[in-house]
Amino acid sequence: MPEKDQAAQPGFEASLEELEKIVQQMEAGELPLEKSLELFERGVGLSETCRKQLDEAETRIEILLKKGKKIEPAPMPEQQ
């Protein structure tokens, strides 16, 4: 079943692009309250989707970096 969930999710880049558009619309400050709330709710969902995808990617990287039978995660470089 997880495959269906992943197939239904938009890709990371598409989610991030949509989230950026939502932020731009909301920062313009020209939306009615109801539309702002609707976009905010969608943005929260997209943010959660992106976070989960990043967590999954980090886990995959940690697995790829394992040495022998012991996983030795390397710290992810912080982006500025």
FENLINHU-V469287 format. One record per backbone hydrogen bond with DSSP energy under -1.0 kcal/mol. NH is the residue of the N-H (numbers start at 1). CO is the residue of the C=O. Records with the same first field share a line. If there is no record, write none. Layout:
NH: CO, CO
This chain:
5: 1
6: 2
7: 3
8: 4
9: 5
15: 11
16: 12
17: 13
18: 14
19: 15
20: 16
21: 17
22: 18
23: 19
24: 20
25: 21
26: 22
27: 23
28: 24
36: 32
37: 33
38: 34
39: 35
40: 36
41: 37
42: 38
43: 39
44: 40
45: 41
46: 42
47: 43
48: 44
49: 45
50: 46
51: 47
52: 48
53: 49
54: 50
55: 51
56: 52
57: 53
58: 54
59: 55
60: 56
61: 57
62: 58
63: 59
64: 60
65: 61
66: 63
67: 70
70: 67
